[in-house]
């Protein structure tokens, strides 16, 4: 039997199809016996579906740099 910590790690990776079938099977067996981890898995799945539905995306490196530059400019103007 795997630990709850390992189950949480596998659960997180399974959301992004980054886990082997064997580890996923071990997770499923663990979830049959551990209701706390089963709840975590259920809520994690719901959160992933909501994020996909919201079509969230992260900033590109250039967008991050642009934002950083803009914030630095505003910080310098505020100190003057």
N, C-alpha and C positions, 0 to 999 in steps of 0.2 A: 504494500500500500504506500502511496506517495504522501508526502506531508502537505499540509494546507498551503504552505508557502510555494511549494513546487506546483501545486494545483493552480494557484493564482497566476503563476508565471506562464504555465501552459495555456490557461484560459485566455490570458492577454495575447499570447502569440497566435492562438487559434483564431482569434477575431480577424487576423490578417493572413490566414493560411500559411503561417510560418512554423508549423509544427508537424512532426512526422505522424503517420497513422498510429504507430505504436504508442507514442506519448499521448495522443488524443484518446486512444482507447483507455489508457491508464487514468486519464482525467475523468472520462465518463464513468468508470468504475468508482473512482473516489467520490464523484458527485452523487452516486447512488446511496452512499453511506454518510456523507457529510452535508447536512442541510445548510450550514453556513456558507460553504463553498458553492453549493447549488444556487443559493440566493445571489451570491456575488456574480456567478456566471450569468444568471438570468439578467441581472441589472447591467452587467457589462455588455451583453448582447443588445439590450434595449438602447443603451447609450450609443453603441456603434451604429445601430440602425438610424437613430435620430441624427447623428452627425452626417451620415450618408444622405439622408433625406434633406438636410439643410444645405447640402452641397458646399460644405466648408472647405477652404483651401488655405494653405500656408503661403506666406510671402516668398517671393523669389529672393535670391541673394542681392540682386540689384535693387529691389524694392526695399529690402532691409537697410542697405547702405544709404539709399536716398532718404529714408525716414530718420536714420541716425544723423545724417548731415543736417537735415532740417531741424531736428531737436537741438543739436549743438548750436546752430545759429540762433535759435530762440533763447537758449540758455545764455549765450554771450550777450545778446541784446538786453536781456533782463538784468544782467549784472552791471551794465553801464550806467 
